[in-house]
Amino acid sequence: LMYVFCDLVSGGLPWMGYAANRERAMCQIIKEYVHGERETAVMGMNAEEEIKANPSTGERNGKDRIEVLLMGADYHLSKHRQDFIITRAKKFGEATPLEESLPRLTKPLAMMRDETKCNALRKVFDHLSKLGY
């Protein structure tokens, strides 16, 4: 339900492009990355192999990145486009495209820098993780 709230507030979630393509493993990796359960979310990897090789324990092992939930749909879709181009190049053994040749990232929403909102989300997600259902 909190993801729905974040989606309504910001207009999109970091994994929305992957969800649209039914790439469940990549969605899981990005969620774990946002919640600090994964150090990185490397684009261009085989997400299913990554989950098998490095499964998440469900415990935080680093700083969370809750602010990513508030970056907005335009940012997330432009990031997904960039990631897709890089992933495709890696898949076909091509050189990684230069940054200036990639589509530009859209500016994230200003609310992602609002510590009050980010801390409130942290408290809610922290509380939800402690519920025993």
Phi, psi and omega in degrees: 000324180292328176294323178296318178300312180298321178297316179294319183290315186259344179094358179177163180241157185301333183260010187298324178294322179288322178296321179297330179264008180057037177266076187299321182297319180292323176301315180298316180298317181293319177299316179296322178295314180299321183271006176080015179271350179225139180288323183222161171228082186282125178278146179097356178270165172277106187298321180295319177294321179298318180295320179291318183286323183228072181293148177282143177271349184086358179260146175291133176236014179188190180287138176284168180229049183303327181302336179298331179294342184251017183281337176099157184298316182300316178297310184297321179291321178292325176294319179297320178299315178299312181299322180297317180296316179295316180298315180298319179298315179297319182299322182264012176071022179271163176293145177296129182300147176293148183303321182289345178269351179277154175301144181291143174284136174286148179296136176289160178295147181296333183297342179294341179265002180278103184299326179298313179294314181297317179293324177296317177297319178302315180298317181295311181295324177297314178299315181297326181291340181269350179288142184261059178239000000 
